[in-house]
């Protein structure tokens, strides 16, 4: 019985290490969100940090700043949603069947 417990603890420790490594690698993975048919593009990494924003000149209309703000918000939200999907995809194998919120 004790040997089984030791084996299980080693497996849990190994899984924790693998999960930590996978979480660290997420910082280097980048997803993209777009709005307005691609006139606004936002890139985020797997840690949900915005790493790049690109705005095409045709999206900039001094008479309609509200539209540009809406496009930026939409692109950011799209990028963050894609980052959530990336995290779920990369870490889901570790949390499968555990019913943890956010995975």
C-alpha positions as CSV (number, residue, x, y, z in Angstrom):
1,X,0.0,0.0,0.0
2,X,2.8,2.4,0.9
3,X,4.6,1.7,-2.4
4,X,1.4,2.6,-4.3
5,X,1.2,5.9,-2.4
6,X,4.8,6.7,-3.2
7,X,4.3,5.9,-6.9
8,X,1.2,8.1,-7.0
9,X,3.1,11.0,-5.3
10,X,5.9,10.7,-7.8
11,X,3.4,10.8,-10.7
12,X,1.7,13.9,-9.2
13,X,5.0,15.6,-8.8
14,X,6.0,14.7,-12.4
15,X,2.6,16.1,-13.6
16,X,3.1,19.3,-11.6
17,X,6.5,19.8,-13.2
18,X,5.2,19.2,-16.7
19,X,2.3,21.5,-16.1
20,X,4.6,24.3,-14.8
21,X,6.8,23.8,-17.9
22,X,3.7,24.0,-20.2
23,X,2.6,27.2,-18.4
24,X,6.0,28.8,-18.9
25,X,6.0,27.9,-22.6
26,X,2.7,29.7,-23.0
27,X,4.5,33.0,-22.6
28,X,6.2,32.4,-26.0
29,X,3.1,31.3,-27.8
30,X,1.2,34.1,-29.6
31,X,-2.4,34.3,-30.8
32,X,-4.1,37.0,-32.8
33,X,-7.3,38.8,-32.7
34,X,-8.7,41.0,-35.4
35,X,-11.6,43.4,-36.1
36,X,-12.9,45.3,-39.0
37,X,-11.8,42.7,-41.5
38,X,-8.3,42.9,-40.3
39,X,-7.8,46.7,-40.1
40,X,-7.0,46.3,-36.4
41,X,-4.9,43.3,-35.2
42,X,-3.9,42.6,-31.7
43,X,-1.5,39.8,-30.6
44,X,-1.5,38.3,-27.1
45,X,0.7,35.6,-25.6
46,X,-0.5,32.6,-23.6
47,X,-0.1,34.6,-20.4
48,X,-2.8,37.0,-21.7
49,X,-0.4,39.8,-22.2
50,X,-0.9,42.1,-25.2
51,X,2.3,42.0,-27.2
52,X,1.5,43.9,-30.4
53,X,-1.2,46.2,-31.8
54,X,-1.4,46.9,-35.5
55,X,-3.8,49.5,-37.0
56,X,-4.1,50.0,-40.7
57,X,-4.2,53.7,-41.8
58,X,-7.7,53.2,-43.3
59,X,-9.0,52.5,-39.8
60,X,-8.0,56.0,-38.6
61,X,-10.7,58.5,-39.2
62,X,-10.4,61.7,-37.1
63,X,-14.1,62.2,-37.6
64,X,-15.0,58.8,-36.1
65,X,-12.7,58.0,-33.2
66,X,-15.4,56.0,-31.5
67,X,-15.3,53.5,-34.4
68,X,-11.5,53.0,-33.9
69,X,-12.0,52.5,-30.2
70,X,-14.6,49.9,-30.8
71,X,-12.4,48.1,-33.3
72,X,-9.5,48.1,-30.8
73,X,-11.7,46.7,-28.1
74,X,-13.1,44.0,-30.4
75,X,-9.6,43.0,-31.5
76,X,-8.3,42.9,-27.9
77,X,-11.3,40.8,-26.7
78,X,-10.8,38.4,-29.7
79,X,-7.1,38.0,-28.9
80,X,-7.8,37.4,-25.2
81,X,-10.5,34.8,-26.1
82,X,-8.0,33.1,-28.4
83,X,-5.4,33.1,-25.6
84,X,-8.0,31.4,-23.3
85,X,-8.5,28.7,-26.0
86,X,-4.7,28.3,-26.3
87,X,-4.3,27.9,-22.5
88,X,-7.2,25.4,-22.3
89,X,-5.7,23.4,-25.2
90,X,-2.2,23.3,-23.8
91,X,-3.1,22.7,-20.1
92,X,-6.4,20.8,-20.6
93,X,-4.5,17.5,-20.7
94,X,-3.3,18.1,-17.2
95,X,-6.7,19.0,-15.8
96,X,-8.9,16.6,-17.7
97,X,-11.5,15.1,-15.4
98,X,-10.6,17.4,-12.5
99,X,-13.5,19.9,-13.0
100,X,-11.2,22.9,-12.3
101,X,-12.7,26.3,-13.2
102,X,-11.1,28.0,-16.2
103,X,-9.8,24.9,-17.9
